[in-house]
Amino acid sequence: MNKRLMFTLPLMVFLILAGYFAVGLTKDPKKLPNMLKGKPVPDFALKPIKGRDDKGFASTDLKGETSLVNIFGSWCVACQIEHPFLMKLKAEGAVPIHGIDWREEDPDAGPDWLNKHGDPYALVGDDPRSKAAIAFGVTGAPETFVVDGDGVVRFKYVGPLNADIWRDVIEPVLRQIKPPGAS
């Protein structure tokens, strides 16, 4: 009986692992779960980025109107690709965009980058220690959250925004959102 178990046990372990891997390979890695969907934004209060004389950015700023929260960094190549589109959204007045400048090693890097390429953000907070990013469940930059006027996360998009993503994914979400307090 022990010899039989010795040969059967590895086969059973292999079959179980093969089953897990088979299921895992059918999942789309771009579709990460949004644990905050339908929940209030996490509490956070970030200082302004260097050189910006506003109050910074806090969770309390996300009440009153639907907005986007964009996690970015000057070090992020995909953020550089996304940036011209964010500038276009700002110019069109499509929706207020707030930024979280994430994990800059040099406190001048984010502000210098925005000064050079343009600043699409109504409010920007500095998140060098990833406290807000962790609270949002960020896995990488860029990530963009649609937040309704009641401060509830309605959608999360992982990756750079562009015109196609805006038209096919973000705009439909924005159209479904009712004004704050509406039932």
C-alpha positions as CSV (number, residue, x, y, z in Angstrom):
1,M,0.0,0.0,0.0
2,N,2.8,2.4,0.8
3,K,4.4,1.8,-2.6
4,R,1.1,2.5,-4.3
5,L,0.6,5.8,-2.4
6,M,4.2,6.8,-3.2
7,F,3.4,6.6,-6.9
8,T,-0.2,7.9,-6.7
9,L,0.5,11.0,-4.5
10,P,2.8,12.8,-7.0
11,L,0.4,12.1,-9.8
12,M,-2.5,13.6,-7.8
13,V,-0.4,16.7,-6.9
14,F,0.5,17.1,-10.5
15,L,-3.1,16.8,-11.7
16,I,-4.2,19.4,-9.1
17,L,-1.5,21.8,-10.1
18,A,-2.2,21.3,-13.8
19,G,-5.9,22.1,-13.2
20,Y,-5.0,25.4,-11.4
21,F,-2.6,26.4,-14.2
22,A,-5.2,25.5,-16.9
23,V,-7.8,27.7,-15.2
24,G,-5.2,30.5,-14.7
25,L,-4.2,30.5,-18.4
26,T,-7.8,31.2,-19.4
27,K,-7.9,34.5,-17.5
28,D,-7.1,37.8,-19.2
29,P,-4.2,39.4,-17.3
30,K,-5.4,42.9,-18.3
31,K,-8.6,42.3,-16.3
32,L,-7.5,42.8,-12.8
33,P,-10.2,42.8,-10.1
34,N,-11.4,46.2,-8.9
35,M,-11.9,45.6,-5.2
36,L,-13.1,49.2,-4.8
37,K,-15.9,49.1,-7.4
38,G,-19.1,50.4,-5.8
39,K,-17.2,51.4,-2.6
40,P,-16.2,54.9,-1.3
41,V,-12.7,55.9,-2.3
42,P,-10.2,55.1,0.5
43,D,-9.3,57.8,2.9
44,F,-6.1,59.6,1.9
45,A,-4.6,63.1,2.1
46,L,-1.5,63.9,0.0
47,K,0.7,66.9,0.1
48,P,0.9,68.9,-3.1
49,I,3.8,68.1,-5.5
50,K,6.8,70.4,-5.2
51,G,6.3,73.8,-6.7
52,R,2.5,73.7,-6.8
53,D,0.9,76.0,-4.3
54,D,-2.4,74.3,-4.0
55,K,-3.6,72.2,-1.0
56,G,-2.6,68.8,-2.5
57,F,-5.2,66.1,-3.0
58,A,-7.4,64.2,-0.6
59,S,-10.3,61.8,-0.7
60,T,-12.6,64.6,0.5
61,D,-11.9,66.4,-2.8
62,L,-13.7,63.6,-4.7
63,K,-17.2,64.6,-3.7
64,G,-19.6,66.9,-5.6
65,E,-18.7,65.9,-9.2
66,T,-17.7,62.9,-11.2
67,S,-14.0,62.9,-11.9
68,L,-11.0,60.7,-12.9
69,V,-8.2,59.8,-10.6
70,N,-5.0,59.1,-12.6
71,I,-2.0,57.3,-11.0
72,F,1.1,58.4,-12.8
73,G,4.9,58.9,-12.5
74,S,7.5,60.7,-14.5
75,W,9.4,57.4,-14.6
76,C,6.5,55.5,-16.2
77,V,6.8,55.0,-20.0
78,A,3.1,54.1,-20.4
79,C,2.3,57.4,-18.6
80,Q,4.3,59.3,-21.1
81,I,2.3,57.6,-23.9
82,E,-1.0,58.5,-22.2
83,H,-0.1,62.1,-21.3
84,P,-1.0,63.8,-24.6
85,F,-4.5,62.3,-24.4
86,L,-5.0,63.5,-20.8
87,M,-4.0,67.0,-22.0
88,K,-6.6,66.7,-24.8
89,L,-9.3,65.7,-22.2
90,K,-8.4,68.7,-20.1
91,A,-8.6,71.0,-23.1
92,E,-12.0,69.6,-24.0
93,G,-13.2,69.9,-20.4
94,A,-14.5,66.4,-20.6
95,V,-14.2,65.6,-16.9
96,P,-12.0,66.8,-14.1
97,I,-8.8,64.8,-13.8
98,H,-6.9,64.5,-10.5
99,G,-3.5,63.0,-10.3
100,I,-1.5,61.0,-7.8
101,D,2.2,61.3,-8.5
102,W,3.4,57.9,-7.5
103,R,6.8,56.8,-6.2
104,E,9.1,59.5,-7.5
105,E,12.6,59.0,-6.2
106,D,13.4,62.7,-6.8
107,P,10.8,65.1,-5.5
108,D,11.5,67.4,-8.5
109,A,10.9,64.7,-11.1
110,G,7.1,64.8,-11.2
111,P,6.7,68.6,-11.1
112,D,9.5,69.0,-13.7
113,W,7.8,66.5,-16.0
114,L,4.4,68.2,-15.7
115,N,6.0,71.6,-16.3
116,K,7.7,70.3,-19.4
117,H,4.8,68.3,-20.9
118,G,1.8,70.2,-19.5
119,D,-0.4,69.6,-16.4
120,P,-3.8,68.0,-17.1
121,Y,-4.7,67.7,-13.4
122,A,-7.1,69.9,-11.4
123,L,-5.4,68.6,-8.2
124,V,-2.2,66.6,-7.8
125,G,-0.9,64.8,-4.7
126,D,2.5,63.5,-4.0
127,D,2.6,59.8,-3.0
128,P,6.3,58.9,-2.5
129,R,5.6,56.1,0.0
130,S,2.7,54.6,-2.0
131,K,0.1,55.1,0.8
132,A,-2.7,56.3,-1.5
133,A,-1.7,53.9,-4.3
134,I,-1.8,50.9,-1.9
135,A,-5.2,52.1,-0.6
136,F,-6.5,52.2,-4.2
137,G,-5.0,48.7,-4.9
138,V,-2.8,50.0,-7.6
139,T,-0.6,47.4,-9.3
140,G,1.3,49.7,-11.7
141,A,1.1,52.9,-13.5
142,P,-0.9,54.3,-15.2
143,E,-4.2,53.4,-13.6
144,T,-7.3,55.5,-13.8
145,F,-10.3,55.4,-11.6
146,V,-13.8,56.8,-12.4
147,V,-15.2,58.3,-9.2
148,D,-18.8,59.5,-9.0
149,G,-19.9,62.7,-7.3
150,D,-20.7,60.8,-4.1
151,G,-17.0,59.7,-3.9
152,V,-17.7,56.1,-4.9
153,V,-15.3,54.3,-7.2
154,R,-17.3,53.2,-10.3
155,F,-14.6,51.8,-12.6
156,K,-10.9,51.1,-12.8
157,Y,-8.8,51.0,-16.0
158,V,-5.3,49.6,-16.0
159,G,-3.0,51.0,-18.7
160,P,-2.7,54.1,-20.8
161,L,-5.9,55.9,-21.8
162,N,-6.3,56.8,-25.5
163,A,-9.2,57.8,-27.8
164,D,-10.4,54.3,-28.4
165,I,-10.4,53.3,-24.7
166,W,-12.1,56.6,-23.9
167,R,-14.9,56.1,-26.4
168,D,-15.4,52.4,-25.9
169,V,-14.8,52.0,-22.2
170,I,-14.7,55.2,-20.1
171,E,-17.4,57.3,-21.7
172,P,-20.1,54.6,-21.4
173,V,-19.3,54.4,-17.6
174,L,-19.5,58.2,-17.3
175,R,-22.9,58.2,-19.1
176,Q,-24.3,55.7,-16.6
177,I,-23.3,57.8,-13.6
178,K,-26.1,60.0,-12.0
179,P,-25.4,63.3,-10.4
180,P,-24.5,63.2,-6.7
181,G,-27.5,62.7,-4.5
182,A,-29.8,61.6,-7.4
183,S,-31.7,58.4,-6.9
